[in-house]
Amino acid sequence: MTRSYDYEGFTLEISVESGISIGPKTLEPTRPGYVAVVRIFQAANTLAVFSPLPFGASRGRPFATEADALMGGYSAARKIVDDLFSHVGH
């Protein structure tokens, strides 16, 4: 699943990947979850501002659902834009 959003002059592309384990490997079976992969583009540019950035829920754990991963990735992408680019033009 991939979604694109316009935000503050940037395009935020959020992809959700399933069946991915994040963090150190353990011997006990783990339930696979979902990871959000974030790409940020300037509105007028086809090249991403950063390499794709993967995000899990917290402490290296994947998200439990696709919807959680999508919203978590969207929130992370907005925060990156706000933190790194909010001073542009001010």
N, C-alpha and C positions, 0 to 999 in steps of 0.2 A: 504494500500500500504506500503510495506517495501522494503528498498534498503540497500545494504551493500557496503561499500567502504573501500579500503585499504589506510591508510594514516600514514606515518612515523612509521611503525611497529605496528600499531593499526588497528583494524577493527571497523569501525564506522557503526552502524546499526541505520537507521533512519526509523521510522514508522510514518505514517500519520493517525490521527484519525479525524473523522468528527463529526459534530453535537455537538460539545463541546463548552460550554460557559466558559470563564475564568473571574475571578474577581468577584466583588460583584454582587449579584442578583438585578435586577431592575424590576420595575413594568411594564415598557414599553417593548413591544416585541423586541427581538433582532434577528438579522440574524445569525444563527449558522455558524461557520467557521471551520477551520482546525487547529489542533495542531500537532507539530512535537514532537515525543517522541524519545529521543536519548539514545542509549546504546553504551558504549565504552568498547571494549575488547582488551587486549594485544594479539598480533598475535598468540602466542603459548598457550593461555589460554582460556578455554571455559567459565570461570566466568567473568562477567562484572567487570570493574574497579570501577564503580559507580552504584548506583541504577538507574533505568530509570529516565531521566530528561526531563520534558515536557517544550516546548518552544512555545510561541505565537509570534505574530508579534512585537508589542510594546505596552507599557502601559497596559498590561493585556488583550489585544485584540487578538482574533484568527487571523490566516492568512485567506485571502480571497479565495485562491485556493489551491488545493493539491500541485501543482508545487511550489508555494511560500513556503508552509510549508516544503516540501522536501528540497528545497535549503536553507531555513532559518535554518533548523535543521542541515544540512550538514555544513554550515558555522559556526554554534555555536559549533558543535563537533570538527571541525578543530581548532577553537580558544582555546577550552579547552585543547586539546592535546598540542598545541603550548605554551600556557601559563603555564601549569602544568608540562609538560614533556620535554620541549626543552632543559633543562639543563642536562638531563641524558646523560652521555657519553661525555660531553664537559668539 
